[in-house]
């Protein structure tokens, strides 16, 4: 399945707030669809699927990318769910988004893929590039970046204690590995792992 390009507010009405997908909020409270006003009690499978979709839409991944990340997270010792979230939060596009240089992850991904981001003084145009503690990031001084900084797009997110951002100089540094409490998306990662337990 390719990357989602449809109406984003429809997704947030169904799954809840997803700051990586869109910053706007819908005036409608009910989920989309003719039965949105009278939802049925969700099944266990439905709950797992919903959490998986939250993760996928927030980070802007297609199904194949998410499956590959789950497989990769299983190779490490410790909690697979925590490791999965860590891999997602250490992507270059997520780092730029959490540093406040882009209003959404989609905008952050565009900055990276257009070659406007440097990692340790070298241009990197791969949004999924895995960063590590000690890496330094620099973004070109562009009007959309300045607008994102002025609007304080990252102010409503969980404090990114693993990042040290110097927005005046358009730079940021990854100080340490990310902790579970600093993940930007409200997600139950254990339900995601359960969803993939029989599929991967």
Secondary structure, 3 states (H helix, E strand, C coil): CCCCCCCHHHHHHHHCCCCCCCCCCCCCCCCCCCCHHHCCCCCHHHHHHHHHHHHHHHHCCCHHHHHHHHHHHHCCCCCHHHHHHHHHHCEHHHHHHHCCCCCCHHHHHHHHHCCCEEECCEECCCCCCECCCCCEEEECCCHHHHHHHHHCCCCCCCCCCCEEEECCCCEEEECCCCCHHHCCCCCCHHHHHHHHCCCC
